[in-house]
């Protein structure tokens, strides 16, 4: 923990049901944190009752474990993220806290829509990917594939993932540094369920071949396969060897996520992962513990966060006093009196003003860039308390929900007085309302979900003529899509009508808008820009 070069902060991300949490169980068993018994289906990271019932990960879960590699003990701070698209906000926030993303892909299904999303989320945050192709046992036992067919299928999966990566890094100079490769050791294969895995380095070390794997799998000798090439060793060796440590990652990532003065002492401390520097912590997750209260989990970029410190929280007045600091060991939080130093992921209580995305520091500073979620709320439904006496408690609970999950929007319908919650999908809202009833004991009545309808232009339209009521004036409207760079700048708040006009023009031009157009911006609404390109003509007749 005190040696940044031996720390790896990683997230496991994938499409739903591709095996992330089962893989995490393997890694926990390999680290000696849970018993290594039978098939790896304990789902230790799915600590909520509804996660166990539904069989999916709903909340991002943190765990710290150790792994010995090249005679050095490495601390692995791991975040198991949800795979369902409705809970993609947790994936986005987790990527701010980590330096490496282990992308899990089902060998049979291949890269799926959420695979593309999690790769995009990782690359946007400057997080380096590696690939684990899971459920290879199904290629052998179900599809009866031979060595050549199996290798071709795995090659296709790797190619699909690299195609996604190249498409998202084409503007970078070092595209090849981000792609994954069997030869480089950034790809592993195996079965999380049966706890075996291989990579090129492990096959060279053990002398295993695909033919050996097929033979053992077909003969049902899965335990022998696990003993000869345990999945946890293969994956954690890959993590230790190929994912960057904080000393390597932070100098590269800080300019991406922080727009402050890079010549200051504070910037230097963050780049150098200085545990004696000023405390700089970013909360990426807010959760409630029945005993400890609100827990802010996030990345310590500088300094050492300790119990009793008085810290600033971005966007709020005054300071918050740290009540406790620790790390997560499975579902349990272990407090550390000595604090948590820079380069680690910490769980902190006492930061009452923090929300997911807050910058917390010992000195006033420019906050980190806001975490940009890929999708916005698309479905809305009303929530009312069955009993009017529960209304104040419901309001307080909804405020807490919005604080914990920025992808949830809570508002009041001014016409009806109803409380409206908007989220990423029906499952997202269903989980929220069920937890309100079960965890908070508030019986609620919900309305029918309403889907937000949106459409966008794909190409430039023809001119549409408009005439004023007195028939004396004509104007013409065309619609065309904005470039993604401009949309991103608007979402990040780098372009808005609230900024000085000259500054706005320069920002738009940097994002690719031509000079004349940038001078005629009349209004910005959402991610839409109205351009006034009118020219007056007098005495037309």
N, C-alpha and C positions, 0 to 999 in steps of 0.2 A: 504493500500500500504506500510505503514511503519511497519506493523506487519506481519512478514513472516509466523507465525503460522496461520494466517487467509487468506493466499493466496493459491489459487489452479491454477496451470498452466496446462491446458488440451487441447487435440486435439480430434476432432470428426473425425473418419475415418471409411470407409466402402467400399464395392463394389459399383460400379456405380448404381444409381437409387434406392438405399436402403433407402434413406430418410434423409441423414445427414443434408442438408441445410434446409429442412423443419423443422427438429428437432431444429436446431439453431434458426430459426424464433420463435419457441415456447419459447425457453429459453429467447430470447430478449423480447418477449411480457410479459413473466412472470416477468422479471426484470424491466418492465415499460419503456423499451427503444423504443418500437414500439406499436402502437395501437393493442389491442387484439380484432380483428374483424373477424368474420366468420372463414373459413377454413384457416389453416396456409400454404399458398402457395405464400407468397410475395417474397421469395428468396432474403431477404435483404442483404445477404452476397455475392451474385453474382452481383458485382457492375459493371463489364464490360459488354458492349453491346452484345458481342458475347456469353457470358455466358447466358444472358437472352434469346437470340435467340435460342441457342442450348439446353437450359434447363439442362445444366450440369455445375458443378463447374470446372473451369480451373485453377484458381490461388488460393493458400491458402489465406484465409482472416482472419484477426485478429479482435477481439473485447474484450473489458473489461466490465464486469458487476458486480453488487453486489447482494448478496443473504443472507438473514438472516436465520441462522440455530442455534438452541440451544441458542438463545438470543445473538448471536454474528454475526456481519456483516462480510461476507466473500467476498473478491475480487476474481472473477473468470476471469482469462485471458484465453480466448478460441481461438483456431485456427480451422476454418472449412477447411478441406482439400479436394482435389479432389478425386473422386472415380474411374475415368477412368484410366486404366492402363498406358496410354500414359503420364499422368501427375503425375506418382508415385514419381518423384523426389521431388515434393513439399511436399509429405507426409514424405519422409525420412528426409528432412531438418527440417520440423516442429517438428519431434520427438526429435531433439536435444534441442529444446527450452522448452519442456513440461515435466511434471512428471507423468501425467496420460493420458490414451487414452480411450475414450468412443467408443467402437466398436459397430457399428450399423449393424444389420442383419435383412433382410426381413424374416418374419415368414413363408411365403409361399415358397420362393426360398431357404432359408437356407444359410449356409456358402458357399460362392462362391470363385473362384480363388483369386480375389482381397482381400477377407476377410483374406485368409491365408497370403497374402503379407503384409497387413497392420499390422497384428498381429506380423509377423516376424520383421517388421521394428520397432515396438514399443519395443519388447523384446530385440532386438539387442542394443537399446539405454538405456536399463534399465528402460523403462517406464511401469508403472503398468496398466494393462487393467481392464476395467469393461465392461459389456455387456448391450445393449438396444436392445430388439427384437421388431422391428417395424412392422406396418401393420397387427397387430393382428385382427383388424376389418375385414380384408379379410377372415380370417379363419371362422368368424361367418357369414358374409353376403354373401360371394361367395362360400365357401366350405361347409357351413352349418354344421360345426363341433360342437359336444357337449362338455361338460366340460372335460370328460375323454380323448377324441380324441385330444382336444386342448392342454391339459396338456402334453400328450405324445409327441405331435409334438414339443412343446416348450422344453421339456426335451431332445429331440433328438438334437435340435439346440444347447443347452447348452453343451451337450456331445461332439458334433462335434468341438465346439470352444475350449473346454478344451483339447480335443485330440490334436489340433494344438498347444496349449500352452505347454502341457507336452512334445510333440515331440521336442520343441525348448528350453526347460529348463531342459532336462533330466540330464545334467551335473551339475546342481545346487543342493545345499543342501536343499534349501527351495522351492521346486517345488510347494507345496500346497499354498504358499503365493502368487503365481502368477495366479492360476486358479480362475475362477469365480463361484459363488454359490448363489442360491436363498436364502439359509439359512443364508449366511453371509451378504446378502443385496447388493451384487455386480452385481446383475442381475435385470433389470426392463423390463416390457412389456408394450405395448400400441400402440397408433396410433398417429403419429406425425401430420397426416393430420387433424384428428378430436380432437387433443389436450388433450387426456386423457392418463393416464399411471398408472401402479401399480407396486409395489414391495412388498416383504413380509412384511417389516416394515410398509409400507403405508396401506396394507390390514389389518394388525393387529390394526392399529390406527383408520381406518375408518370403520372396520367391513365388508368391501367389500369382496365378494367371486367371483370366476369365474362364478358361476351361475348368480349372480347379473349383472355382466358385459355382459354376453350373453343376458340376458333378456332386459337390457336397449338398447343394440346395435340392437337387433332384432326389438324392438319397435320404433327404430329411435330416441331415446332420447339421442342423442350424446351430446347435450349441457348440459343436466343434468349430464351425465357421466363426462364431462369436469369439471363441477362445483364441483362435489363430490370428484374427484381425479385428479386435474390438472397435466398434464404431467410435466410442468416446475418445480413444487414443488418436485415431485417424483425424477426427474433426478438430480436437483441441490442439493437436500438433500443427494442423493447417492454420488455425487461428493464431497461435503463438508465432509461427514462422512468417506469415504473410500479411496479417493485419498490422497497421501502424500502431506504435505506442503513442501516448500523449505528446512526448517530446518531438516526435516526427509529425504528428497530425495537427497539433495546435498552431504552429506557425503557418500552415497552409489553410487551416479552416477559419482562423480568427478574422482575416480580411473578408471572408464570405459572409460571416454572421454578425460582424460588428463594424459600424461605420464611424467610430470615434477616431481621434487623432492618433495615428500609428507611431508618432514620434514621442509620445509621452512615456513616463516610467511605468504607468499602469499597463499600457499596451505591451511593453517589453516583458513585464512580469507574466502576462497571459501567454505570450509566445513561448516563454522559457519555462512555463509550468512551475513558477516559483512558489513553493509552499510557505515561504517566509514573507511573501508580498501581501498586498491588500487582498481582502477576500472578495472574489467575484464568483457568483453562483447563479446559474440559470435554472429556474424551476420549470421542468418539462411535464410534470404530472402532479396533480393535487388529489389526495384521497383522504377518506375518513376512517379513523380507527376508533372502535367503541371505547377504548381505554385512553389512548394517547391524544385523541382528537384529530385535528387536521394535520396531515403529513405532506410536506412538499418534497418531492423527489426530483433530483436534477444533477447537472454536471458542475463540479467545482473546477473553474478554469484557472484560478489563482488563489494563493493564500491557503490557510487551513481554517475551515469552518468549525467552530467549537461552541459548546454550551455556554450561555451567558453573554455572548457577543450581542452588541446593539448594531443592527444592520439596516441600511436603507432598502426600500422596495420601490422599484421604478413606478412612477405615476401616482405615488401616494405621499402624504405629508408625514413627517416624523420618522421614527425608527421602530423596528420590531426586535424584540429580545428572543434570541434562540433558547428554546427550552431543552432540547435534546438533539443529538446528532448520532447517526448510526448508518448501518448498511443492512440490506435485506439478505437473509439467509433462507431461501425458499419463501414460505409464507410468513416467516417471522422476521421482525426487525430487531437487530442486535445493536444496542447503544454502545458508543465508544467515547469514553471520557476524554481521551486525547484528541478527539476530533477527527475529521476526514480531510486529508490534504489534497492539493491541486492534482488534477488528472484522474480523479475518481468520481463515481456516482454516489451521492449521499442522500439519506432520508432525514429530513429536518422537521422538527416541530417548533411552533412558536411564531412562525411567519404568517400571522393572521391576515395580513393585507395582500399576500401573494396570490396570484392566479397562475394557471398554466401559461407559461410564456414570460413570467416576470423576471426581471434582472434584480438580483439581490447583491448588495455590496457594502463594504465597510466605509467607502467614500462615495460621494455623489459622482456619477459618471454617466456618459452616454449609454443608454440601454442597448442591449442586443437587438438585432433586427427581429421584427415580429415573425413568428412561425407561420408560414404560409400554407394553409391547408388546400389540398388539390381540389376538393369539391366543397360546395356550399350546401346549406340545408335545402332539401328539395321536397319535403313532405311536412305537413302541419296538422296538428289536431288540438282540440280544446281539452283542458283538464280542469275539473271542478271538484271541490271537496263535497262528499256526500252530506257531511254534517257541517253546518256553518261554523260551529265552534272550532273546527280543524282548519279554517281558512288561514289564520295567521301562521300556523305551522306549515301549511302547504306552500305559502308564499316564501317562507324562509327556506324550505327544502328546495324549491325551484331555483332560488337565488344560488344556493349551494351547488346545484346541478350545473348551472351555467358557469360557475366558477371553476368547477372541476373539468368540464368538457366544453371548450370553446366552439366546438362544432354544433352544439345545441344552442338554439336561440329561444329566449323566453320573452314574451311581450304580452301586453293586455290589449284586447280588442276594445277600442274606445267606444264603439257603438253598443256592444253587448256586455262589456265588463268581464268577458271570459278571459281566462289565462290560456295563452296559446304557446305550445312548444313546437319548435321546428327542428328536424334532424335529417340524417343522411338516408333514412329509409324506414319502412314499417317496423322492422326488427329493432332498430335503434330506439324508436319511440316506445315500442312494446316493453323493452328491457327497462327503460327509464321509469315508465308508469308502474310496472310490476315491482320494481325496487322501492318506489315511493310507498306503495301499499304494504309490502312485506317488511322492508327494513325500517321504515319510519312509522308504520302502523297507521297510515292515513288512508281510509277508504276513499276512492276517487271515482268519478264518472268521466269517461272520455268520449269525445265526439268522433264522428267518422273522419278518417284521414283525408286531407285535401292535398293533392299533388300540385306542386308549382309547375306551371307550363311556361317553358321558355323556348325561344327559337333564335337562331343567329344566321346572318348572311354568310354564305360560302364563297360567293363571287360578287363582283360589282354589279349593281342593278342598272337598268335603263333609267333615264330621267323621267320623273313623274311631275306633271305640271299642276300647280295650284293657282287659283285665281281668287282675289279678294272679293268680298261681298259687293263692292261697288263696281267691280269689273275693271277697275283702273290699274290694278297691280297684278303682276304675275311673278311667281317664283317656281323654281325647279329643285326637286330633291332627288339625290341619289344615295344609295346605301352600299357600303362595301366593308369587308372585314378589316379589323385592325390587326397589325402584326402581333405575334405572341409576345415580343419584347415589350411593346407598349402596354399590352394588357397586364403583363407582369409588373411593370413599373406602377401602374394605377393601383393594382392590388396591394403592392408593398407600401403605398402612400408616397411614392417618390414623385408622382405627378398628381396634382389636385388643383381645384380652383381656389384653394385657401392660400396657396403660395404666391409670391410675387410673380408678375407676368413674365419678366425676363428670365427668372429662374425656371419657370414652367416651360418656356420655349426651349431653353437649353437642354432640359431633361428630355423633352420630346424628341429633339434633334439627335441626342445621344442614343435614343432608343430606335432611331431610324426614320423619323418623320422629316419630310423636307422642310426647308426654312419657311417658305411662303405659307404652307399649310399650318405650321406651328404658330404663326403670327395671327391666325384667324380663328383660334379656338374660342368658341362662344360659351360653351358649357360642357361639363363632365358629369355624367350621371351613371353610377355603377361603373361598368367597364365600357361605357359608350361615350363618344365624343361628338359634339355638334360643331361643325365647321361652318362659319359664315363666309361664304365665297361670293356674296352678292355684289353686283355692280349696277349702280343706278344709271338709267338712261332717261334724260329729260326730253319732253316734247317728241315722244316717239312717233306721234301721228303728224 
